[in-house]
């Protein structure tokens, strides 16, 4: 026969009474459990007790959290989500051989100046490459900048003599930077040679960015972004749960 102390008997009796009161007041235990769980999961991002925010997951209230159980497909952005969001230039090529004026360094100076109007991670990669090459934060002047989502940008560039010597300091360049479709839209031919050069990098998961200057397709930057260490395991875990995963990127189908 088990013997209980007086304090244990009192605690057990009090616990039974509290459960009875809770059951009468809240017939459904979830009446308290659900709001508490939602509050902990979706609390303020600055609250250290908030499980979601502490893990870098922001949930806009209880309804999205409840609907999450119905999710069958998850679409991921690439840059900054699957990758670290800090791409860098790993290769640059120039395609024209009959223009002694337009060198790789000049193409870099012109492209970086044109990209100074953009905050896209790929644009920042080209700007950082320029900064490392010329060891300065200075760039030329970017005029008439216009970016078209999913394709590329148009700009006029002048004043690059702060980066590389120019015989005519007032010279202006018309610049196009973007993908194949962007060049074709502006009547610049993407030859088989250029397409092969791009495909070599694209097959390795790199982004190939074409550069057109003064109505000529002159070169290419190959840009790579390191995959987050946790990304492969996350994708594997989601697929193991029977979820369909999709990578949404404007780079290329490969």
Buried (B, 14 or more C-beta within 10 A) or exposed (E): EEEEEEEEEEEEEEEEEEEEEEEEEEEEEEEEEBEEBBBEBBBEEEEEEBBBBEEEEEBEEBEEBEEEEEEEEEEBEBBEBBBBBEBBBBBBBBBEEEEEEBEEBBBBBBBBBBBBBBEBBBBBBBBBBBBEBBEEEEBBBBBEBEBEEEBBBBBBBBBBBBBBEBEEEEBBBBBBBBBBEBBEBBEBEBEEEBEEBBEEBBEEBBBBBBBBBEEBBBBBBBBBBEEBEEBEEBBEEBEEEEEEBEEEBBBBEE
